């Protein structure tokens, strides 16, 4: 009985097809790009594969190409789009929860999900109707330090305004009249600030990130903002060809690059 049950489960998942697949071929007019989808971003993996199986991405274009940044494609409104047409709106109905993972970051070749701006997308929902591939560039450790400071300093300033400034005058008076109470209150304030800072969306590059960003490159400034759900494992030369295409004022390549997704 148990054997039959296991067999039935296997057949069920096999019939679904996309639930068993991990690798996908992006067949483009310039060649093939093979990508691997991550198991630890299952919502993005399964949604992407489901849409691929349904043919959602087939015939769409790499419609946005920005040198040293990304190549973006898959939007349904790019199918058969007239030359020069501004495209890339995706589908607001095909959104899913973000899946940020510390070990998944914007290295060169990363497959990521775009999204609408935070002011109209408060929960940072991903638009899985399209995707982008990171090209980026190589960074120095000094540049990574500056990126961390640019993100983290405003967070610390905000926390100090919230927890320290309301007690500033009291602390000034206590420092002169009651040093013991001054130290106790100041320590309490610092602990609150440290606690809130630890919970904040601060930017701290791991040794692995620093090694990758200073060697093969990527887009470290996007980490924590967009979900990374896969990576290119072959066909980097095709990615580079697409990234080098001449574009119009909307970053659309003058020469269309169509794609078809094939599940492996």
N, C-alpha and C positions, 0 to 999 in steps of 0.2 A: 504493500500500500504506500509506504514511504517512498519507494523507488518511483512509483507512478506519479506521485505528487511532485517530486523533484524534476522528473522528465517533463511534466506539464508546465512547470514554471520556466524551464529552459526553452521549451517551444514557444511559450508566450512571449518571452523577451526576444527570442530570435525573430519571431514574426514582426515585432515592433521595428527591428532593424537598427534604428538610430540609437537605441539604448545600449547596444553592444559595440557600436562604432566609436573609435577614438581618433582616428586619423581621417583627414579629408584632403582631396586634391582640388585646388583652385585652378582649373584649366582656363587660361586666358589666351587672347590672340597673340601674346608675346611669349607664351610658354607656360609651363606648369609650376605651381607653388604647392608644396606639401606642408600641411599644418597638423599639429598635434593639439588636441583639446584636453584641458586639465580635468581630472576627476574631482578636484576639490573646489570647483566652481560648477556644480552639477546643474543648476538652473540654467546657466548660460550654455553649457555644453548641450544639454538635452533640447533646449529651445532652438538653438542654432541648427542642430542636426535634424530636428523635426521640420523646420522651415526648408532646410536643404533637401530633405527627402520629398517635400511637397513641390519642389522646383521654384520656391520663392525667389532665390537669388539668380537663377539661370537667366542669362540674357541681360543682366544688369551691368552697369559700368563701374570702373574705378573713376568716379566722377570728380574727386577732389584730391589733388596732388600738390603738396607743399614741400619744397626742397628742404632737406634736413629736419623734416617734421614727420608727416604721415602720408600714406596713400589710403584713401577711404573709398569704400564701395558697397554695393549690395542694396542700395535704396531702390524700391520698386518703381519710383517715378523716373528712374534713369533708363528704363527699358524703351528702346526706340525713340529716345529723346532727340529732338531736332538739334543740329549743330548750334552752339552758342546758348542754348537754353539753360537757365539757372536751375539746377536740380539738387536733390539731396535732402528732402524733407522727411523721408522715412514714413513710419506709421505710428501714431501715438497709441494705437490699440495693441501694438506688439511690444509692450514694456514689461520688464521683470525687475525684481528686487536686485539691488547691487550685491556683489559678493567680493568684497575687498579681502585680500589675503596678503599678509606681510611678506610671504615668500614669492609672491607673484607681482612683478613690477615691470615698468615700461622699458625693458631692454630692447635693443634693435631686433626686429622680427616678432615682437609681441603682438598677439591678436587681441583686440580690445573692443569694448562696446561703447559707442558714443551715447550721449544723453542730452536732453534739453537743459537750458540754464537753470541754476538753482533757484532763481527768483520765481520760476513757474514750475519747478520740479523739486519741491522741498525735501522729498525723500530720496533724491538722487537715483531715480529709477532708470535702468538701462534701456535704450532703444535697440532691441535685438534684431530689428528689421534691417539693420546695416552693421558695418564693422569697419575698423581701421587697423592698419598694420604699421607699426612704428618703424620709421627709418632713423630719425634723430641724428645725433652726432656724438663725438667723444668729448667728455668733460674732464677737467682737472679736479683734484681734491679741493683746491681753493674755491673753485666755482661751486662745488657741492656744499662747502661750508657756507658760502654766501646765500645759496638757496635755502638752507636750513634756517639761517638767521632771518631771512626775509619773511619766512612763514612763522617762525617761533617768537620773534621779538614782539610783534603786535599782540600775540596771545598773552605773553607775560605782562605787557603794559596794561592790557585790559583787566587782567586779574589783579594787578596791583591797585588799579583805580577802584575796583570793586571791593577789595578786602582791606587795603591799607589806608587809602585816602580818608575814609570815614572816621578813622581812629588817629589821624595824624596829629591833631591838636591835643588830644588826650595823651598820646604817647609823649609829646613834647613836654607836657606838664609832669607826667609821671617820671620822666627821666631825671627831672630836677628834684621832685618831692619823694618819690618812692621807687628807687632803682630795682628792687625785687619785683614789684608788680609790673614795672616797665618791661623787664626781661621776660616775665611770664606771658604778658599780652603779646609782645612782639614774637615770641616763639610760637604762640597759638596762631597768629596771623600768617607767619611763614609756613607753618604746617598746612593750613588751609590752602594757601596759594600753591604749595608743592603738590598737594592732593589733586586739586583741580587741574593743574598743569599736566599731571600724569594721565588724567582722563581726557585731555583735550586732543584735538586732531593735529598734533604737532608733527613736524617732519624731522625724522632722524634716520639717516641712511645707514643700513647695516654694513658690515665689512664685505658681505657678498655683493650688495648693491654697488658699493664703491669700486670693488674690483671690476665689475661688469661695465659700469658707466665710464670708467677711466681706461677701458681696453676696447671693447666692441662698441660701446656707446648706447644711446637711447634717449629717453625724454623723462628725466627724473622729476621735473616740475609737475608732471601729471600724476605721480604716485599718490594714491589715496583719493583721487578725484574720479577716476574711471575704472571700471572692472577690467582686469586682464584675465582672459579665460583660455588662452592658448598661445602657441608660438610656431613660427616657421621652422621646419626641420630640414627642408631642402628647397632649392629654387630661389636662393638669395639673389642670384644674378638677374632673375626675372623681376624681382622686387626692385632692384636697382635700376633696371631699364625703365620701369614704370615711373619711378621717382624722378628720373631724368627727363621725362617728356616735357615739351613746351606746353604752356597752359595759357588760358585766357584770363581776363580780369577776375573771374570767379574761381580761379584755380582748377578749372576743368581742362583736361588735356585736349589739345587741338585734334589729336588723333585718338578716336575712341578705343578703349581697351575693354572688351566684353569679357565676362567670366561665366563659367558653368561649374557648379560644385558636384564632385563625384565622391560618394561615400566608399570607404574601403572596408 
